[in-house]
Amino acid sequence: MKNNRLPLTLNSLLTLVLISSLAFFACQKKIEQDLQQGTPLEKIAPDGFAFVTSKTVAVNITVQTNTNQPLKGVPLSVYTIKSKGVLGDKIFTGFSDASGRFIANISVPAAIDTLIIDPKYIGLIKNAKAVITNNSITGTIGGSKTFTGAIVGSMSVANPAAERNYVRSNSNGVRGNATINGVTTNTVFSYLSPYDADGRPTVMEPNDAIEAEMVTDLLDEFPNDSRRAYTNYYPSKTTWASIAFEDQWPVSGDYDLNDLVVKYQYKWVSSGSNEVVDLYGSFAPIASGATFQNGFGVQLPFAANKIQSVTGYRHTDNYIRLNANGTEASQTNAVIVPFDNCRSLIRPVSAASPMINTDMSLAKVTGDTVRLTIALASPISNASFGAAPFNPFIICDKKRGFEVHLPGMLPTDLIDRTQFGKGVDNTTPASNIYFVTKQNYPWALNFMDNFVYPVEQQSIGNAYLKFFGWAASGGRDYRDWNTNTASGYRSNSLLFTK
């Protein structure tokens, strides 16, 4: 009897598994069909969720002497944390102003809740831990209390109370029983420059003042240029960001987010007074899972007359009209178009296989990179400059009025506004809703790292198993949905991994 019943049990189990699998894929197909037809569905995310995998942190740090006086011209660098006690990437550099304030808008991955702020100044704590609360960091480094607000101590010292007796900056230390001006002390001293027999820095005045003009060559990248002091990068000097698009707006496609995938990096040079004087951008299309010949643009948060010239773009199809300075014509804000046709930079393996780098059975293709130089007419303050990634978008199949932006981002002046609300689009300018479907799906996602995108015709929800959980929570849960490689996060067979 057991031998006769066992096959029946296995067959039943296999049948149940098959039915469940068919039901799952049928449900997924139904979702895609409903999106195409505009059939009402339960929303996948709360209204207003912008699907950001990164966030902009408003940093407002004051640096002070131990008598609470402002310190001007103190260089500060901001880092991520790679692991416990180990600095990650340097993501920003700047100087304190005349009131001792260091103000910046810094883009970081959404999962990060602590940054390291390192002031290069004797007497201020090194590698200060700064806790992000409500996308901001506000506090004091120095002063009579050593640190306050979002600054909670130092990555270098386990006991925050020890900070008052640990004065250091970079190198060349004096430790224990040092005699300074005739007084013996156990305090640890460390300076940026060599020190004399009395423990006094040889290149600094007794009051330890560091003005912006006195920044050492070690900290100033441009010691012979009075207009330039340091360089910042997005996402960092050694990494590139990724942005992935669907190109069927205002209707939906297969939602594999590989119709155009672009890797990019920004670099900008600032003065000692924290004004941006030069901007550079590098843009490389790495995948085109579509037959459309899509262009790529960026809307900047300042007027076109703030730019002197734009050079290095790749325009081959003669539908982008430019001002004399290289920005796009008829725009209120400055709009740059690095390339007007992605297929002028990256080409398919063969005409018979038009998809580029979305099919694992085909050879991987490497394309060209556009490198823009954006010369500014005059320096721009950090507040006016804004924060990368700015406002990137694609131009769908060379139809200038058809733009796809990140959710919640404003279109340019040249978009065809008659398309708002058509298909599955839920753009409603009066309610400040842009570029999400009626079910709150986005048409584009941005990542501050390398995004491993789905292969052709595999939706992002099937490839990334926590995507819908992240979206449904409004970004609260599974903030690492795209970077976590643990079991249960990815369907690796549905990702392009070449």
C-alpha positions in Angstrom: 0.0 0.0 0.0 2.8 2.4 0.9 4.5 1.8 -2.4 1.3 2.5 -4.3 0.4 5.6 -2.3 3.8 7.3 -2.4 3.8 8.1 -6.1 0.3 9.5 -5.7 1.5 11.8 -2.9 4.5 13.1 -4.9 2.3 13.6 -7.9 -0.1 15.6 -5.8 2.7 17.7 -4.4 4.1 18.4 -7.8 0.7 19.3 -9.1 0.3 21.8 -6.2 3.7 23.3 -6.9 2.8 23.6 -10.6 -0.5 25.3 -9.9 1.1 27.7 -7.5 3.8 28.6 -10.0 1.3 29.2 -12.7 -0.9 31.3 -10.5 2.1 33.5 -9.5 3.2 34.1 -13.1 -0.4 34.5 -14.2 -0.8 37.2 -11.5 2.3 38.9 -12.6 1.2 38.9 -16.2 -2.2 40.2 -15.1 -0.5 43.1 -13.3 1.4 44.0 -16.4 -1.7 43.7 -18.5 -3.7 45.9 -16.1 -0.9 48.5 -16.1 -1.0 48.6 -19.9 -4.7 49.0 -20.0 -4.9 51.4 -17.1 -7.1 49.1 -15.0 -7.3 50.3 -11.4 -5.0 48.3 -9.0 -4.0 48.6 -5.4 -1.1 51.1 -5.2 2.3 49.6 -4.7 3.6 52.5 -2.6 2.1 55.4 -0.5 1.2 58.5 -2.4 4.2 60.9 -2.5 6.8 58.2 -2.2 9.7 59.2 -4.6 11.4 55.8 -4.8 14.7 57.3 -3.8 17.5 54.9 -3.1 19.5 57.8 -1.8 18.8 60.9 0.2 20.1 64.5 0.4 21.4 65.3 3.9 21.4 69.0 4.9 24.7 69.4 6.9 25.0 72.4 9.2 28.0 72.1 11.5 29.6 74.9 13.5 33.3 74.7 14.5 34.4 76.7 17.5 37.3 77.4 19.8 37.1 76.1 23.4 35.8 79.6 24.3 32.9 79.2 21.8 34.3 81.6 19.2 33.8 80.7 15.5 36.7 79.2 13.6 36.9 80.4 10.0 38.5 78.5 7.2 38.7 75.1 8.9 38.8 72.4 6.2 36.3 69.6 6.9 35.9 66.3 5.0 32.8 64.0 5.1 33.1 60.2 4.8 30.9 57.2 4.8 31.7 54.4 7.2 32.9 51.2 5.4 32.9 49.0 8.5 33.3 49.5 12.3 36.3 51.8 12.8 37.1 52.0 9.1 36.4 55.1 6.9 34.6 54.6 3.6 34.5 57.0 0.6 35.2 60.7 1.0 32.0 62.2 -0.3 32.4 65.9 0.4 35.0 68.5 1.3 34.5 72.2 2.3 35.6 75.0 4.6 33.9 76.7 7.5 32.8 80.3 6.8 33.3 83.5 8.8 30.7 82.4 11.4 32.3 79.0 11.8 29.6 77.2 9.9 30.1 74.4 7.4 27.0 74.1 5.3 26.4 71.5 2.6 23.8 69.4 0.9 25.2 65.9 0.5 23.8 62.9 -1.3 24.2 59.5 0.5 22.6 56.0 0.1 19.3 55.8 1.9 20.4 53.1 4.2 23.2 55.3 5.8 22.3 56.8 9.2 25.8 58.0 10.3 28.5 60.0 8.6 32.0 60.9 9.7 33.0 64.6 9.6 36.7 65.2 10.0 38.0 68.7 10.7 41.6 69.4 10.0 42.3 71.7 13.0 44.3 71.4 16.2 42.0 71.0 19.2 39.0 69.7 17.3 38.0 66.0 17.5 39.1 63.9 14.6 36.6 61.7 12.6 33.6 63.0 14.4 30.5 60.7 14.3 27.5 62.6 12.9 24.0 61.0 13.3 21.5 61.7 10.5 18.1 62.7 11.8 15.2 63.6 9.4 17.8 63.9 6.6 19.8 66.5 8.4 22.9 66.9 10.6 23.1 69.9 12.9 25.7 70.3 15.6 28.9 71.8 16.9 32.5 70.5 16.8 34.6 72.2 19.4 33.3 74.8 21.8 33.3 74.5 25.6 31.5 71.1 25.4 33.8 69.6 22.7 30.9 68.5 20.6 27.1 68.9 20.7 23.9 68.1 18.7 24.2 65.4 16.0 27.9 65.0 16.8 28.1 62.1 19.3 31.8 61.4 19.6 34.7 60.2 17.5 35.1 57.0 15.5 38.7 57.0 16.8 38.0 57.1 20.6 35.6 54.6 22.2 35.0 56.8 25.3 33.5 60.2 24.2 34.5 61.7 27.6 38.1 61.2 26.7 37.8 63.6 23.8 38.7 66.6 25.9 42.1 65.2 26.7 42.8 64.0 23.2 43.8 66.9 20.9 44.9 65.8 17.4 44.7 66.4 13.7 46.8 64.3 11.4 50.3 63.3 12.2 53.6 64.1 14.1 52.4 63.4 17.6 53.8 64.2 21.1 52.6 61.8 23.8 52.8 62.0 27.6 55.0 64.1 29.9 55.6 66.7 27.1 56.8 70.1 28.4 55.1 72.9 26.6 55.9 76.5 27.7 57.4 75.0 30.9 54.3 73.0 31.8 54.3 69.2 31.8 51.2 67.6 30.5 49.9 64.1 29.7 47.6 65.4 26.9 48.2 63.8 23.5 49.0 66.4 20.8 49.1 65.8 17.1 49.8 68.4 14.4 49.6 68.8 10.6 53.2 70.0 10.4 56.5 69.3 12.2 56.7 70.7 15.8 59.6 72.2 17.7 61.2 71.1 21.0 58.4 72.8 22.9 55.7 70.9 21.0 54.7 74.0 19.0 53.8 73.6 15.3 56.6 75.2 13.2 54.3 76.6 10.5 51.5 78.0 12.6 51.0 81.0 14.8 50.6 80.5 18.6 46.9 81.2 18.3 46.5 78.2 16.0 44.5 80.3 13.5 43.9 78.7 10.1 42.5 81.0 7.5 41.3 79.8 4.2 44.2 81.4 2.5 46.6 79.5 4.8 45.4 76.0 4.0 48.5 73.8 3.5 49.3 72.2 0.2 48.3 68.9 1.8 44.7 70.1 1.9 44.6 72.5 -1.0 44.6 70.7 -4.4 45.3 74.0 -6.1 48.0 75.8 -4.1 48.9 78.2 -7.0 45.3 79.0 -7.9 43.5 81.5 -5.7 40.0 80.7 -7.2 40.2 76.9 -6.6 40.8 75.0 -3.4 39.2 71.5 -3.5 37.3 69.0 -5.7 34.1 67.1 -4.8 32.6 64.1 -6.6 29.3 62.4 -7.0 29.0 59.6 -5.9 32.7 59.6 -5.0 36.1 59.9 -6.7 36.3 56.2 -7.3 32.7 55.2 -8.0 30.0 55.9 -10.5 26.2 56.1 -10.1 23.6 54.4 -12.2 20.2 55.4 -13.5 17.7 53.1 -15.1 14.7 54.0 -17.3 11.5 52.6 -18.8 10.9 54.5 -22.1 7.2 54.0 -22.8 5.8 57.0 -21.0 3.0 57.8 -20.6 2.1 54.1 -20.9 3.9 51.2 -19.2 6.2 48.7 -20.6 7.6 45.4 -19.3 9.0 47.1 -16.3 12.5 45.6 -16.5 14.0 49.1 -16.1 16.7 48.4 -18.7 15.3 50.4 -21.7 18.2 52.8 -21.0 20.7 52.4 -18.2 23.4 55.1 -17.8 26.4 55.1 -15.5 27.6 58.6 -14.6 29.9 60.6 -12.3 30.0 64.4 -11.5 33.1 66.3 -10.5 33.1 70.0 -9.3 35.8 72.3 -8.1 35.1 74.8 -5.4 36.9 77.8 -3.9 38.0 78.3 -0.3 34.8 80.2 0.3 32.8 77.1 -0.9 31.6 78.5 -4.2 31.5 76.1 -7.2 33.7 77.4 -10.1 33.9 74.3 -12.4 31.6 71.4 -13.2 32.3 68.2 -15.1 30.1 65.3 -15.9 30.9 61.8 -17.4 28.0 59.7 -18.9 28.2 56.2 -20.3 25.1 54.3 -21.6 25.7 50.6 -20.6 22.4 49.0 -21.7 19.6 49.6 -24.1 16.8 47.0 -23.8 14.7 48.8 -26.3 14.5 49.7 -30.0 14.0 53.3 -29.2 16.9 55.7 -29.9 16.8 57.5 -26.6 18.6 60.7 -25.6 19.7 61.7 -22.2 19.6 65.1 -20.5 20.0 66.8 -17.1 18.1 69.8 -15.8 20.2 71.9 -13.4 18.8 74.0 -10.6 20.1 77.4 -11.9 19.6 79.5 -15.0 21.3 78.9 -18.3 23.0 82.3 -18.1 25.0 81.0 -15.2 26.9 78.8 -17.6 29.6 80.2 -19.9 30.0 77.1 -22.1 29.3 73.4 -22.4 31.6 71.2 -24.4 32.0 67.5 -25.1 28.4 66.5 -25.8 27.5 63.9 -28.5 24.7 65.2 -30.8 24.2 63.2 -34.0 20.5 63.5 -34.8 19.9 67.2 -35.2 16.8 67.7 -33.0 18.3 69.4 -30.0 18.4 73.2 -30.3 21.2 74.9 -28.4 22.0 78.3 -27.0 25.3 79.9 -27.9 26.7 78.6 -24.5 25.8 74.9 -25.3 22.8 74.7 -23.0 19.4 73.7 -24.6 17.4 76.6 -26.0 14.0 77.7 -24.7 14.5 76.5 -21.2 14.1 78.4 -17.9 16.7 76.4 -16.0 19.9 75.3 -17.5 19.5 72.0 -19.4 22.4 70.0 -20.8 22.0 67.1 -23.2 25.1 64.9 -23.0 23.8 62.7 -25.9 20.8 62.8 -28.2 20.9 59.2 -29.3 22.3 56.4 -27.0 23.0 54.3 -30.1 25.6 56.7 -31.3 27.6 55.6 -28.2 26.8 52.0 -27.8 25.7 49.6 -30.6 24.1 46.1 -30.6 26.1 43.0 -31.4 24.2 42.6 -34.7 21.2 44.2 -36.5 19.3 40.9 -35.9 19.6 41.4 -32.1 18.8 45.1 -31.4 18.9 44.8 -27.6 22.1 45.9 -26.0 23.5 44.2 -22.8 20.1 42.8 -21.7 20.4 39.2 -23.0 22.8 36.9 -21.2 23.1 34.7 -24.3 24.7 37.6 -26.3 28.2 39.1 -26.0 28.5 42.1 -23.7 29.1 45.4 -25.6 31.2 48.3 -24.3 30.3 51.8 -25.5 31.8 55.2 -25.4 31.7 57.8 -22.6 30.6 61.4 -23.0 32.8 63.7 -20.9 31.3 67.2 -20.5 33.1 70.3 -19.3 30.7 72.9 -18.0 32.4 76.2 -17.5 30.5 78.6 -15.2 30.1 82.2 -16.0 30.8 83.1 -12.3 31.1 81.1 -9.1 27.9 79.6 -7.8 27.1 79.2 -4.1 26.6 75.7 -2.7 22.9 76.6 -1.9 22.2 77.6 -5.5 24.3 74.7 -6.9 22.0 72.1 -5.4 22.9 68.4 -5.0 23.6 65.7 -7.5 22.1 63.8 -9.3 20.2 67.1 -10.1 17.3 66.2 -12.5 18.3 63.6 -15.1 15.9 62.5 -17.8 15.6 60.7 -21.1 14.2 61.9 -24.3 12.1 59.0 -25.7 13.0 57.9 -29.2 14.1 61.4 -30.3 10.6 62.8 -29.7 11.6 66.0 -27.8 8.3 66.4 -26.0 8.5 62.9 -24.4 10.6 63.0 -21.3 11.0 60.5 -18.5 12.2 61.8 -15.1 12.7 60.4 -11.7 9.5 60.3 -9.6 8.6 63.7 -8.3 11.0 65.6 -10.4 9.9 68.5 -12.5 9.8 68.2 -16.3 11.7 70.7 -18.5 9.9 73.5 -20.3 9.9 71.5 -23.6 7.8 68.5 -22.4 4.5 67.8 -24.2 2.1 68.6 -21.3 -0.8 67.1 -23.3 0.6 63.7 -22.4 0.0 64.2 -18.6 -2.7 61.8 -17.4 -2.7 59.7 -20.6 -2.1 56.0 -20.5 -1.2 55.0 -16.9 0.5 58.4 -16.1 -0.7 60.1 -12.9 1.3 63.3 -13.3 -0.8 66.1 -11.7 1.1 69.4 -11.6 -1.5 71.1 -9.3 -0.8 68.4 -6.7 3.0 68.3 -7.4 2.8 64.7 -8.6 5.1 63.8 -11.5 6.2 60.7 -13.3 4.4 57.9 -11.4 1.6 55.7 -12.7 -1.9 55.6 -11.2 -0.6 52.7 -9.1 2.5 54.7 -8.1 5.0 52.8 -10.2 8.0 54.9 -11.3 9.5 55.1 -14.8 13.0 55.6 -13.5 15.2 54.7 -10.6 18.6 56.2 -9.5 21.3 54.4 -7.6 24.5 55.8 -6.0 26.3 52.6 -7.0 26.4 50.0 -9.7 22.9 48.8 -10.3 22.6 45.2 -11.5 19.6 45.6 -13.7 17.1 42.8 -14.8 17.5 40.9 -18.1 15.1 41.6 -20.9 11.3 41.3 -20.1 11.9 40.4 -16.4 10.3 42.9 -14.1 12.2 44.5 -11.3 9.8 43.0 -8.8 10.6 39.5 -10.0 14.4 40.1 -10.0 14.6 42.0 -6.7 12.4 40.1 -4.2 12.2 42.9 -1.6 11.4 45.7 -4.1 7.7 45.6 -3.4 8.2 45.4 0.3 10.4 48.5 0.2 7.9 50.3 -2.0 4.9 49.4 0.1 6.6 50.7 3.3 7.4 54.0 1.7 11.1 53.2 1.9 11.2 52.4 5.6 11.8 48.6 5.2 14.4 46.8 3.1 16.4 50.0 2.4 19.1 47.7 1.0 16.8 45.9 -1.3 19.1 46.5 -4.3 22.5 46.0 -2.6 21.9 43.0 -0.3 23.0 39.8 -1.9 21.8 37.5 0.9 19.3 34.7 0.2 15.8 36.0 -0.4 16.8 39.3 -1.9 17.5 38.5 -5.5 16.7 36.1 -8.3 20.1 36.1 -9.8 19.1 34.2 -12.9 16.9 37.2 -13.8 19.8 39.8 -13.6 22.3 40.8 -16.2 25.5 39.9 -14.6 28.1 40.0 -17.4 
